[in-house]
Amino acid sequence: MDGASAGHEGWLVVVDLQHVFGEQDSPWTAPRFEEVRPRIRRLVEAFGERVVFTRFVAPAEPVGAWKEYYAKYDFALQPPDAHCYQLVEDPGGRPVVDATTFGKWGPELAAVVGEGPLTVVGVATDCCVVSTVLPAADAGVAVRVVTDACAGAGDEEHERALQVMAGYAPLVSFATTDEVLAEG
C-alpha cells in the first residue's frame, strides 16, 4: 500500500458499510444505504490503496452503559464474524479496523491514516460517521465528509448530523462525490 492515486490527498475512510446497516429487516437499517453504495465504490476506486474500512462489532461482554444498550438491541450480540457484521463490499486487501464503539477514531485507525487528511463516507451519518469525524477533527486531523456518500437513520437525522459537524469548520469540511472525483 504505497501511495495515493493522483490528485487524491490523504485517506478515504469507509465507515461501517456492513450488512446490519443495509438489510431491510435490520433494526439498524439506513434507508439510503443502497443509494450511497455506488458513490462509495467510485470513491474507493479513486483513492486506490489509500482506503481503510471500519466495522462496528459487538463486544464479547458489554460493560457500563453498553449493557443497557445491548439489552435493547440484543440481536446485535453476535461474534465479529457473524453475517450482520460483515462488510458488503470486498476491501480487496485494504485495512479493516474493527471497534466496539460507534466512533472509529482511535489508535488503530490513526496508525493506518497518520495525520490524514481524511475523506469520510459510510453509515450512519448520525451515529458512527459523526462519532468518527468529530474525535478525528478534535485531534487536529482535517476531515472532509462526502455528504452524498453517507446515509443516516433517515434524511432528517442525516441533515442534523451534517449541521452538527459543520460547527467544527474549518476542521471539518464537506463535498459531494462528484466534487471529490473532480480533483483526480
C-alpha positions as CSV (number, residue, x, y, z in Angstrom):
1,M,0.0,0.0,0.0
2,D,2.4,2.5,-1.3
3,G,0.6,5.7,-2.2
4,A,-2.4,7.7,-3.1
5,S,-4.0,7.8,-6.5
6,A,-3.1,11.0,-8.4
7,G,-5.0,14.0,-7.2
8,H,-6.4,12.4,-4.0
9,E,-4.7,13.6,-0.9
10,G,-4.9,11.6,2.3
11,W,-7.1,8.6,3.1
12,L,-10.7,7.5,2.4
13,V,-12.3,6.1,5.5
14,V,-15.4,3.9,4.7
15,V,-17.4,3.8,7.9
16,D,-19.3,0.6,8.7
17,L,-20.6,-0.4,5.3
18,Q,-22.0,-3.6,6.8
19,H,-25.0,-5.9,6.3
20,V,-26.5,-4.8,9.6
21,F,-27.0,-1.3,8.3
22,G,-28.1,-2.3,4.8
23,E,-30.5,-5.1,5.2
24,Q,-34.2,-4.0,5.2
25,D,-35.1,-6.3,8.1
26,S,-32.4,-5.0,10.4
27,P,-33.4,-2.6,13.2
28,W,-30.4,-0.6,12.2
29,T,-31.2,-0.1,8.5
30,A,-30.0,3.1,7.0
31,P,-32.8,3.7,4.3
32,R,-30.4,5.2,1.7
33,F,-27.7,2.6,2.2
34,E,-28.1,1.1,-1.3
35,E,-28.2,4.6,-2.8
36,V,-24.8,5.6,-1.4
37,R,-23.0,2.3,-2.3
38,P,-22.3,3.1,-5.9
39,R,-20.8,6.5,-4.9
40,I,-18.7,4.9,-2.2
41,R,-17.4,2.3,-4.8
42,R,-16.4,5.2,-7.1
43,L,-14.5,6.9,-4.3
44,V,-12.8,3.6,-3.3
45,E,-11.6,3.2,-6.8
46,A,-10.3,6.8,-7.0
47,F,-8.4,6.5,-3.7
48,G,-6.8,3.2,-4.7
49,E,-4.6,1.8,-1.9
50,R,-5.3,4.7,0.4
51,V,-8.6,3.3,1.7
52,V,-9.5,1.9,5.1
53,F,-12.7,0.2,6.0
54,T,-14.2,0.2,9.5
55,R,-16.6,-2.2,11.1
56,F,-18.8,-1.9,14.2
57,V,-18.8,-5.2,16.1
58,A,-20.3,-6.1,19.4
59,P,-18.1,-6.7,22.4
60,A,-17.8,-10.2,23.9
61,E,-19.1,-8.8,27.1
62,P,-20.8,-5.4,27.3
63,V,-19.7,-3.1,30.1
64,G,-21.0,0.1,31.6
65,A,-23.8,1.8,29.7
66,W,-23.3,-0.7,26.8
67,K,-25.1,-3.3,29.0
68,E,-28.3,-1.3,28.7
69,Y,-27.7,-0.6,25.0
70,Y,-27.4,-4.3,24.3
71,A,-30.4,-5.1,26.5
72,K,-32.4,-3.0,24.0
73,Y,-30.6,-4.4,20.9
74,D,-29.9,-7.9,22.0
75,F,-30.0,-9.1,18.3
76,A,-26.6,-7.4,17.9
77,L,-24.8,-9.5,20.5
78,Q,-23.1,-11.7,17.9
79,P,-19.5,-12.5,17.2
80,P,-17.5,-10.3,14.9
81,D,-17.6,-13.0,12.1
82,A,-21.4,-13.0,12.1
83,H,-23.1,-12.2,8.8
84,C,-24.6,-9.0,10.1
85,Y,-21.1,-7.5,10.8
86,Q,-19.5,-8.5,7.5
87,L,-18.7,-5.8,5.0
88,V,-21.0,-5.6,2.0
89,E,-18.0,-4.7,-0.3
90,D,-14.8,-6.6,-0.6
91,P,-12.0,-4.5,0.9
92,G,-9.6,-6.0,-1.6
93,G,-6.7,-6.4,0.9
94,R,-7.1,-2.9,2.2
95,P,-7.0,-2.4,6.0
96,V,-10.1,-3.0,8.1
97,V,-10.4,-1.5,11.5
98,D,-12.9,-3.1,13.9
99,A,-14.3,-1.3,17.0
100,T,-16.9,-2.0,19.6
101,T,-17.7,1.7,19.8
102,F,-19.7,3.9,17.4
103,G,-16.7,6.2,16.8
104,K,-13.8,4.6,15.0
105,W,-11.2,7.3,15.6
106,G,-8.6,5.9,17.9
107,P,-5.1,4.4,18.0
108,E,-5.9,1.7,15.5
109,L,-7.3,4.0,12.8
110,A,-4.7,6.6,13.5
111,A,-2.0,4.0,13.0
112,V,-3.3,3.4,9.4
113,V,-4.1,7.0,8.3
114,G,-1.5,9.0,10.3
115,E,-2.2,12.7,10.3
116,G,-4.6,12.5,7.4
117,P,-6.3,14.3,5.8
118,L,-9.4,12.1,5.8
119,T,-12.3,11.9,3.4
120,V,-15.1,10.1,5.2
121,V,-18.1,8.2,3.8
122,G,-20.5,5.5,5.1
123,V,-23.2,4.9,7.7
124,A,-24.9,6.0,9.7
125,T,-24.2,9.8,9.4
126,D,-26.0,10.4,12.7
127,C,-24.2,7.7,14.6
128,C,-20.9,6.1,13.6
129,V,-19.9,8.7,11.0
130,V,-20.3,11.7,13.3
131,S,-18.8,9.7,16.2
132,T,-15.7,9.1,14.0
133,V,-15.4,12.5,12.4
134,L,-15.6,14.7,15.5
135,P,-12.9,13.0,17.5
136,A,-10.6,12.9,14.5
137,A,-11.2,16.6,14.0
138,D,-10.7,17.3,17.7
139,A,-7.3,15.5,17.4
140,G,-6.3,18.0,14.7
141,V,-6.9,15.9,11.6
142,A,-8.5,17.6,8.6
143,V,-11.7,15.7,7.8
144,R,-13.9,16.1,4.7
145,V,-17.3,14.4,4.8
146,V,-18.8,13.3,1.5
147,T,-22.4,14.3,2.0
148,D,-24.0,12.2,-0.7
149,A,-21.9,9.1,0.1
150,C,-23.2,8.9,3.7
151,A,-26.6,7.6,4.8
152,G,-28.3,8.3,8.1
153,A,-31.1,6.6,10.0
154,G,-33.3,8.9,8.0
155,D,-33.0,12.1,5.9
156,E,-33.6,14.4,8.8
157,E,-31.1,12.6,11.0
158,H,-28.6,12.8,8.2
159,E,-29.1,16.6,7.8
160,R,-28.9,17.2,11.6
161,A,-25.6,15.3,11.8
162,L,-24.2,17.3,9.0
163,Q,-25.3,20.5,10.8
164,V,-23.5,19.4,14.0
165,M,-20.3,18.6,12.0
166,A,-20.5,21.9,10.3
167,G,-19.9,23.5,13.6
168,Y,-16.4,22.2,13.6
169,A,-15.4,24.1,10.5
170,P,-12.7,24.5,9.3
171,L,-11.5,21.2,10.9
172,V,-14.5,19.5,9.1
173,S,-15.4,20.4,5.6
174,F,-17.9,18.9,3.1
175,A,-18.0,17.9,-0.6
176,T,-20.1,15.8,-2.9
177,T,-18.8,12.6,-4.6
178,D,-18.5,14.5,-7.9
179,E,-16.5,17.3,-6.3
180,V,-14.1,14.8,-4.8
181,L,-13.7,12.9,-8.0
182,A,-13.1,16.1,-10.0
183,E,-9.9,16.5,-8.0
184,G,-8.3,13.4,-9.6
